[in-house]
């Protein structure tokens, strides 16, 4: 089948979902980043194999698509109910037609009397939920930030450049998964914040800020190592599903594609199997969030009405006379670390915590100071900082 024919078929099936050319533009049109396909409204079952013969090619294709609906329904029911496929109930074709939102063609071969294909079947979430029994009441994970890492040619990449592995995660429809994936598009600051180096860091401080910035509570790092022994030959892939800053191994497995043209399908299968591994780990209780990643807001006691407030930039906290919100320029990660170290070195400073990180911009630090607020400003000036009152904190700059 020609590439043009394949794109045409995919575009047609995507249009059936009401997404049209937008999804294709998202996947193929950007120089960096691949926005994930919205999967909130549908369940998807991919890789459904059919091989049907009939009197005509059109009839064979019709029979093939109906057979795919029946098989996909049983696969979906078995997945969301954690039961074998043989236990799934049979549904009449009329019912299946009413809950199927579309069929996508992964690949197909059409003969005069035969139809061979791998299809993806999409089920409308609202219409199929009741038929799936307990699917909607099942266990659901906390939001998980996904950083897909791909090794190819001896070099690792995550969001630094658009990779086939990132595309595979963008194509994955997570509607039927119990894992609440948070999938960054890879644009803006994503390549700077969610790079390969960050995926391997065990330190909790920056992780807490990152997952909070992306609206997540935990992190998942799916990894694939691509091995090509010679041009045009088989492609071997080593997959690993890791969890948390300590990179706990949830699953490992290998897949092989006969050539580079089959690489996308192999990666799609890798994403599917990694999702199953994470889902099983969730059911087994192995996907627990590390308590050190939980961001707890500081407890600020209420002040009596008659208590005077010395400055808008100082808030009383237990164990410290004042707590200041301090804004500092952080063009990169070393600048943030340097600013934190400089503040901790000031006499009277008891604690420096990070409220928000903006590499390439202005980060906000929370400083607990045991002393008079004016003494803190004096200490900053002695350390070489220019201090400005912003009305809710202090803005620090150094002479260039």
N, C-alpha and C positions, 0 to 999 in steps of 0.2 A: 504494500500500500504506500502511495506517495506521501511525503510530508504535508503537501497541500491538502490532500484528502483527509489526513488525520486531523489537522487543525480545523478543517471544515466540520468534521463530525463532532469534535470537542466543542466547538463554538455553538453548534446546533443544540447539543445536550445542555450546555451551560445556559443558553438562551431560554430553554424550557424551565429553568429555575428562576427566571426573571433577572439574571445577572448580565446576560449578553456579553458584549465585547469588553465590559469593565474588568471582569476576572482575567481575561486574556491579556489586557493591557497591564494589569497589576503584575502578572507573572512574567511577561516578556518585555515590557516597555521601559523599565527603569534601569539606569546604569548601576545603581546600588540599591539593595533592599528588595525584598519580595513580600508585600503585604499578604498575610494569610487570608485564605478564602473564609468568609463568614459561614460558620456551620451551626449557628444557633437555631435555625429553623428546620434542619433536616438531619436524619441519620443516613450514613452512607455505608454500603457494603461493597467493597471492591474486589477485583480479581475473581469474579464468578465465571467459571469456564463452561461453555456450552458447545456441543457438536451435534447438529441437527440436520437431517435430510428430509426433503419434501419434493413435490412435483415441480415447483418453480423456486427461483432464488428468493423472490419476495415472500413467499409462503414459508420458506425455510427460515428466513430472518425473523418473521413474526413469531413462529414457533420458538425460535431461540430466545427471543426477548421474554416471552411468557415463561419459559423454563427458567430463565435467569431470575425473574421475579419470585418464583416459588422457592428456588434454592436460596436466594438472598434473604427472604423472609425468615426461613428456618435458621440461617446463620446469625441474623440479627437477634432473633428471639433467644437463641442459645447463648449469645454473648452477654446480653443485658441481664439475663436471668441466671447466668453461670451454670447452665445445664448442657447436656450433650445435644447435638443437633437432632438426634433421633427422637428426643422428647418434645420437640417443637410441634405445635398443632398445625394441621393443614388448613389453609384458607382457600375459598373459591376464587377463581380468577377475577370475578367481578369486584370482590372485596379488595384484592390486591391492586386492581386498577385504580380504586378510589384512594388508596393510601400511598401509592408510588408517585413521587414528585418528578422523577425523570430518570433516564438511563443514559450513562456516559459510556462511550466506546473506548476502551483502552487499546485494543487491536482487534481486527477482524479479517477473515478471508471468506470471500463470497464466490461460490461456484454456481454452476447451472442448477444443481439440485442439492447443494450442501452449504451449510453456514457454520463456520468455526470462529469463535470469538472469546475474548475476555472482556467482561462488561462490569460496570459499576452501577449499582441500583441505589437510588436516593428515596428515602421514605419520609413523608411529611410527619414532623414530630407531633403536632397536635392531633392528627387523625390516627396515628399508629400507637400513641402512648397507652390508650386504654386496652388495646389488643395485646400489648406487651406485658400486661399484668403489673408486676412490682417494679418495672423498669424505672419509673419516675421517683419511686420511694427508696431507691437503692442508696448505698453509701457514696458520698461525693467528697472529693479531696478539697483541701484548701487551694487557693490560686497558686499555681506553680509556674515560675519564670523559666522558660526554656531557652537554653543556649546551645544550639547544635554545632558541634565541632567536627570538621572533616579534615582528615589527613590524606593528602594526595601528592605524589612526587616528593615525599619526605618532609613536607611543610604543612603545619596545621593552620586552619582558618576557621573563624566563626562568622562574625558580621563584617570583618575587614573588607571582604569582597563577596559578591554574590556567588554562592556555590550550589552545586546540584543537591547537596544535602539540605540546605536551607529551602530550596525550591520544593523538595519532597515534604518537608514539614509544613510549608505554606499550602501545599495541595491537600494535606490530610484534613479530612472533615472530622472534627472531634465531638460532634453532637452526640454520638452513641457511647462515648467514653466516660467513665466515672472520674477521670482526671480533668481538673479545671486548668487547662493550659493557658498561660499568658505568653503569646508568641509575638515578640517584637518584629517590626517590619525590616529592621536593619538600616533605617535612614536616620538622618539627623545626628544625634550624639550616640546612637546605638553602637556603631563601630568603635567608638572611643571607650565607652563604658563597659560593653559586653564583649570584650576581646578574648583571645585565647588565654592571655596571661591572667585575666580576672577569673576565668573559668577554673583555673588551677589554684587560686589563692585560698588558703584555709582561714585567713583572718576574718573575724566576724564583723568588725566595725564597718568596713565599706560594704559588705554584703547586706547588712541591715539597712543601710541607706539606699542601696540599689533596689532591693526587692520592695521597699516601701515606695520608692519613686515610681516603680512600674505596677503598683497596686497588687503585689503578690505577697505570699507569706513563706515561700520556700523556693528552692531552685532545683531544676533537673538539667543534667548535661548528657544528652545522647551523643555518642561518638561513633564515627565510622572511619576505618582505615582502608583506603582503596589501594589495591595491589594489581599492577598490570605487568605481566611477564614479558610481553612483546606487543608491538603495535598490531591492532586488529584481532588480537587473541582474547581469551577469556579474561573477565574482570572478577577478581576475588575481593570480597569485602568482609572485614572483621568489625562486628558491631558490639557496642557496650552501652548499657543503660546505667548511668550514674545518678546518684541522688545526694543533694546537700553539699555544703562547702567542703566536707571531708571526703567527698567523692566515693560514697558507699556504692559498691557494685550490686546492682539489682539483677542484671542478666548479662550474659555474653553468648554470642552465636555467630556463625559464618554463613554467608550466602555467596553464590557464584552466578554471574551473568555470562552468556556465551560470547558476547562482544559488547562494545561500547554503546551500540544502539539500544541494547536492553538494560543499560545502566539505570535509567529513570524508573523502570518497573521494579528492578531489584531494590532500589532505595525506597520506593513506596512500600514494598513488602517488609523492608527493614523497619520503617516507621510503624507499620501495623503491628509487627511482633514486639517492638519496644513498648508500644502502648499497652499491649496485652500483659507484658511483664510488669509495667507500672501498676496496672489495674489489679493484677494478682497480688502484688506487694501491698497495695492499699487494703485489700480484703484480708490479707494475712497479718496486718498490723505492722508491717516493716517500713511503711512510708510515713513514719511519724516525723513531725517538724521538730527540729532542734530548738530547745528552749532558748538558746543563746541568740537565735534569730528573731525572737519576738521583741518588737519595739514597744516598750511600755512608756507612756507619757509620764513626765515627772509630776510628783504629787506636790501641789502648791496649796498650802493651808490658807484658809480665808482670813483676811485681816479684819480686825474690828473696825467699825466705821470711824472711830475717833483716831485711829492710828495714822500718823502722817506718812506719806510716801515721799521719800527724799528726791527721787528722780524717776522719770518715765522709763529710763533705760535700766533701772535696777529693780529686781523683784526679790523679796525675802524668801529664802529656802531654809529648811532645817540643816544645821551643821555649817552654814555659811552666812555671813552678814548680808551679802548681796549676790545676785546672779545676773549676769549681763548677757544679752544677745549681741554678739560681735560679728560684723560683716568683714570678710577679708577677700582679697583678690586671689583666685586659685586658677592660674592658667593651665596647670597640669597637676598630676598626683603628687610629685615631690614638693610642689609649692604648698599643697594642703598639709602634708606631713610636717613641713618646715614651720608653717604658721602654728600648728598645734603644739609643736615642741617649744617654740618661742614663748607662747602664752603659758605653758606649764612651768617654764623656767622663771617666771616673774615671782617675786616674793609675795606671799599671801594667797596665791592661786591654789585652790584645793582640788579642782577638777575641771577638765576641759572635755566637753562632749560635742558631737557633731549633730546639728539639727537638720541641715540639708547640704548636699554636695552639688556644686555646679562647676565641673571642670571646664575651663575656658571662660568662666564668668565669676560670679560672686557667691561664695559659700557662707553659711551662717553657723557659727560656733556658740555654744552655751558655756559660759565661764563662771564657775563658783568661786567667789573671792571673799576671803576672810579679812575684812577691813572696811575702811571708809570708802565710798564711791569716788571721792575726789582723789584719794590716795591711789586708787586703781588707775585713774586717768594719768596721774603723775608718773606712775611706774611705766605705763605704755609710752609716754613721751620720752622718758629716759631710755627706753629700749629702741628708740628711733622711729616710732610710729607717729603719724599725724592723726589726731582723734577728732571726729565730727559726731555730734549728737544727731541721730536721725529721727528722734521723736519716739522711737520704740526700741532703740538699741544704739550701738556705737559702730561707726564706719571707720575702719583702720586702713591707712595707706602708708607706704614707705616712699621716701624721695627716690626718684630714678637716678 
